[in-house]
Amino acid sequence: MWAGTPHYYSAVDVRILLAFAATWLIWGSTYLFIALAVHELPPFLVSGSRNFTAGLLLFGWLRLRGAAAPTALQWRNAIIVGVMLLGAGNGAVTWSEKSEPSGVVALLVSLVPLWLLVFGWIGKKGVKPAALEVVGVLLGLVGIAMLVLPHTDAAGTTTAGVSLLGLSVLLMSTLSWSGGSLFARQLPPMPEPMLGSGMEMMAGGSALLLLSLLTNEWASVDASRITWKGIGSLLYLIVFGSIVGFTAYKYLLARVRPALVGTYAFVNPVVAVALGWAFLGEPLTWPILIAMLTIVSAVAMISLRPYFSRR
């Protein structure tokens, strides 16, 4: 989909700009469309349908183009990664948006680089963390606290950015995503990386569809409440959020510096907060704005630290 020979570009390339737009804007907008979809459809059904359908389309397309059939070991690894990243990770995010503001959810999800860094410290005993990394982790924890602590909005209502239940589920989501990411890094690369992505999406989607069946979500589906807004949101998540977004991400990984690719981690929450405020009427109080600035700064410090070190 994104043609070109892998190399690092020094000049501006339109395809690279489009790929950055996809990872920044499209991935940032998925939180809005998840909120719209779960307003009409059960969350595990939404996340399961999204991931399984996108994975099946991607897998089928690559196999038709001649990609080699995966081995049993590759399927086992894809199932583990898919369940951790997309099953527990994306599934919990989708579930949380039934009750939590989409912008706040995006802010907490953006903390994945923080947990990856902490896991790296634990796994490499004796490695001294850089000062910028320590500041980033501390800022991230401060940002979480600011979202949980009660504050008063413009109407005089005392509330918090996220409930304790929502915070617990989202932290579990980010920890699962981080653990799955670390496991995936240790695996031998597949000849066709996007085939592996399709396998992982099918595995995670299947787990979520099974969970939807076990929790009897189908019984809560009210066909009279389903509109083209909900259906269109689900289609957007399948085509743009999963297929286009992942393809653009893989394209960038092969052509620009990893630190620049990682900028999506602190651009996405800003996009999500702005869209949630503009289209869903989510509150945008000073405490939430300050928490956003704190968390985005923390993630930026952690994500760009390797780039600053090379400089």
N, C-alpha and C positions, 0 to 999 in steps of 0.2 A: 504493500500500500504506500509505503514511504520509500521510493526508489533512491538508490545512490550507493556509492562505494564508501565503506567505513573509513573515516579519517577525521582529524580535528580541523575545523575551519577557523581561519583567522579573519576572514571577511564575512560580512553579513550575507546569509543565504535565506532566501524566502522560505524554503522548506523547513529550515531550522526555526525561523520565526513562527511558522504555523505550528510546529511541534511544541514550542514553548507555550504558545497560546492555548493549545489543547491541554497541556499538563497544568497550566496556571488557571485558566478560565473554565474549561470544561470540567476538570476535576473539582475545582472550587464550587461550580454550580451544581454538582451532583447532590450536595446536601439539601439544596432547595427542592430538587426534584424528588429526593427520597421523602422529604416531609410532605410533598403533595401526593405522592403515591400511597404512603401509609395512612393518609387521611381517609382513603377509600378502600384500601386492601390491607390484609394482615401483614405484619412486618416480615416474618420468616418466609411467607409466600412471595413477597416482593423481592427480597434478597435472593432467595433460592431460584426463582424464575429468571431474575436478571443474570445471575452468574452462570447457571446451567445453560441457558439459551445462548449467551454470548460465547461461552466456552465451546459449545457444540458447533456453532457457526464457524468459529476460528479454527477449531480442530478439523472439521470437515473440509474447509477451504484449503488448508495446508496439505491435507492428505490427498486431495484431488490434484494438487499441484506437484505431487510426487514426494512429499516428505515421508521418510521411513516410518514404518509402524513402530511404536514404542515397545520396549521390552517390559517384562513383568516387574523388574526392579524399578524402572522408570515410572511405571504406574503406581507402585507402592510409594515412592518418594512424592509423586504428584498428589496422591491422596493425603499424605501427612501434611504437606505444605498447604494444600488447598483447604483442608479442614481448619488448620490453625489460622491462616490468613483470611480466607473468605468466609469460612463457616463461622468460627468463633469471632473473628475480627470484624468483618463487614456485617455479619448477621447481628452482632450486638449493637453496632452503630445504627443499623436500620431500626432495630427494636427500640432503642433509646429515643429516636426521633418521634415516637408516638407521644412522648410527654415532655421532652426537653427541647429547647430552642435549637434550631439547626446550626446557627452560628456558634453557639457555645459548644455543641457537639464537635464541630470542626476544630475549635480551639484545643479541646482535649485530645482529639485524634492526632493533632499536629505534634504532640509530645513523643511520638514514636522514636525520633532520633535521640531523645533524652534517654529513654530506656535502653536503646541499642548501645549508647555510650556507657551507661552504668553496667550493663551485662558484659561489655568489653573489659571494663576495669576488673570485674569479679573474675572473669575468665583468664585474665593475664595478671597473675599475682606479681607484685613487685613493680608494676608499671606505674610510674608517677603521672597522674593526669595533668594536662596543661592548665594554666591559670584560667584561660578563656573558657575551657570546658567546665571547670568547677563553677565559675560565675554563671555559666549557662544553665547548669543543673539547678543551682540555688534559685535563679530567677524563675525557672520553670515551676519549681515547688511553690514559690511565692504566688505565681499566677494562678495555680490550682487553688490555693487557699483563698485568694481574692474572689474566685468564682463561687466558692462554697459559702463564705461568710455572708450573713444577711446584710442587705443594704436597702435604702429607701429610694423609690423611683419618683418621677415628677408628680405622680398622682398621690404621693404620700403613702404608698403601699410598701410594706416591708417584705422583701423577698430575697431569694438567692438566685444566682445565675444558673445553678444546677442543683438538683436534689441529691441527697446522699446515696440513694439507690442508683440514680442515674450516673453519679460519679463512680460508684463501685463497678457498675457494668461497663462503663467506658474505659476505666483503668484496666479491667480484665481484658477488654478488647485490644487495647494498645499493647499490653504485655503479651497476649497471644500472637499478635501481629509481629512483634519484635522477636519473640522466640522462633516463630516460623521463618522469619527472614534470616536469622542466624543459622538455622538448620539448613535453609536453602543455599546459603553461601558455601557450605561445606560439601555440597553435592557436585559431582562432575557435570560440566555443562552439556546440555543436549545439542545435537547437531543443528536443530532448528529451535531456537529459544522460544519463539512464539507458539510452537506446538506444545511445549511444556506449560505455557501460560493457559492455553486452552484446556489442557488436561486438569490443571489446578482449579480453573473456574468450574469445570464440570464436576469435579470431586467436591468442592465446597458447596456448589449449588445443590448437588444431590443430598448432601448432609442436611442442608437447610430445608429442602423440600420434605425430607423424612421427618425432621423436627416439626415442621408445619403440620404434617399428618398426625404425628403422635400427640401434639397439643390441641388437636381438633380445631385448628384455625379455620378450616373450610366451613365449619358450622356457623362462623361469625360473618361470612361473606354475604353482604346484602346487595344483590344484583341491581336493585333499584337505586342504590347510592353510587354505583360506579358510573363515572362520566368519562368523556373523552379526555378530560384533564388528567385523570388518574391513569388511563391507558396510555396516553401520550407521554406522561412522565416515566412510566415503566419502559416504554420503547426508547425514550431518550437515554435512560440509564443503560440499556442493553447496547445500543448502537454507539452512542457517543461516550458515555461514562466508562464502559468496559472495553469495547473493541477499539474505538478510535483513541481513547486515552492511553490504553496499554501499548498500542502500536506506536504512538508518538513517543511514549516514555522509552521504549526499547530503541527507537530510532535515535533519540538524543544520547542515550548511554553509549552508542557506538560512534558518536560524532563530536561530542563536546565534553568538557571536563566534568567528572562526576559531581564536584562541588556546585557547579552551575545547574546541573540537572536537579540536584537536591533543593534548589530554591523553591520548588513547588510546595515543599513542606511548610514554608512560612508565608507563601502567597495565597495558598488555598483558603486558610481560615479568614483572611481579610476579605476575600471575595465572598465567602460563605456568610460572614457577618453582615456585609453590605447588602447582599441579596435577601437574606432573612429579614432585615429591617425594611427593605424597599417593597418586597412582595408578600411577606407574611405578617408584617406588623410586629415583628419581634422587638422587645425593648432594647434600646441602645443607651443605657445609662452610663454615667461617668465611671462607676466601678467596673462595668464590663469593658468599656473602652480602655481603661488603664490596665485591666487584666489582659486584654488582647495585645496591647503594646508590650507588656511584660513577657507574655508567652512567645509572641512572634520574635522579640529580641533574643530570648533564650534559644529558640530553635535556630535562628540565624547564626548566633555565636557558635553553636555546636556544629551546624551543617557546613559553615564556611571556614571553620578553624583550619582544616587541611590546606585550603587555598591560601589563607593568610600565612601559614607556616612556609609554604613553598615560596611565597613572595618574599 
